[in-house]
Amino acid sequence: MGTFKIKGGNELKGEITPQGAKNEALQVICAVLLTDEKVVINNIPDIRDVNKLIELLKGIGVKVEKLDKHKYSFIADEINLDYLNSDDFYKKATGLRGSIMILGPLVTRFGKGVIPQPGGDKIGRRRLDTHFLGLKKLGADFIYDETDELYKVSAKKLKGSYMLLDEASVTGTANILMAATLAEGETTIFNAACEPYIVQLSKMLVRMGADISGIGSNRLVVKGVKKLKGTEHTMLADMIEVGSFIGMAAMTASELIIKNVKLDDLGIIPDVFEKLGIKVYQNGDDILVPKYEHYEIKTFIDGSIMNISDAPWPGFTPDLISIVLVVATQAKGSVLIHQKMFESRLFFVDKLIDMGARIILCDPHRATVIGLDRNPPLKGIKMTSPDIRAGVALLIAALSAKGTSYIDNIEQIDRGYQNIDERLKALGADIERI
């Protein structure tokens, strides 16, 4: 188990380039299973979860070639379905939540798919019903083996259908969308997720020959085709990493330039940071985060306490709730943070309280943060990263704190942020990987 040693209080300076979007990568890499032709993907992040998925596809028989540091080619022309019954597949698939998205491509192209209970962050209940209900609507048979915790899906041929998703699940929408591309007839997916990741996946599938309309909305209509072809795809910058860097700049009272990012691609993320008193600016092709010695949380028009909550896109992404919470600890003013989707995601606040933050955990979903206006600053402590986003929130807290902090279980952070320690060192951070 690795540990970060961080000496806080350093002002950061310079430029940082965000990685390719993790959540997009997990979807578009699974989509290569839909064709026997070559698919080239650019801007793939070098992070644990993505690398695990690539290794999983290699086991299934996908020919993978690394063309440069962040560019890969994939050819899925000789798939070994017997591998799905192996212990190696079981081990790799259980260590990665994104593995669930191989099911749609496998069942629509090959007629069957198997997946064990996938892993991922322990942030509360993360049910998979949407995936399987959608595939059943397309005509697939579904069996859950409780003994081995295996999900088995099969179909002679999927057929288009109308469906209203019970939740706007991003991965569920992706799985069903990929399955529908090769199904017979027309599929309508209502209450579909419309995050940029789904838009990117949809555009990639269209270039492969899929017939999809309604892209960017919550109603997708897919007319099945007989075959998909190869393509080349370039991934967006990771908006969660961009949001993390905005928060990091504010917490450390640093001016930073975030390279090759458009504010228009971030939805309401900049607006939420502005509610905390942090305004960012477009600077050509980059984003400028000015130096904030102090920043003040706004109130509602009637003077009542600000409330920040997550919601499906175009609402505020739940992956940045941990970041805005930690940033609020050093602001002036108070805010209620409401994490609606996952009931265990706020349990890391006890570490922030130990660092000197004033936070009242109202219940598993809500926390009231009373900003200290850096008086006094947080103090360094020893802590453990519980999941990807909370781990980075604690890292940001440590960078701003007085004294030295130690963060254990940094493999969680490595799952979503590539070479984060080296990139922060280049900005002036005092961080060491032990």
Order of alpha helices (4+ residues) and beta strands (2+ residues): beta-beta-alpha-beta-alpha-beta-beta-alpha-alpha-beta-alpha-beta-beta-beta-alpha-beta-alpha-beta-beta-beta-alpha-beta-alpha-beta-beta-beta-alpha-beta-alpha-beta-beta-beta-alpha-beta-alpha-alpha-beta
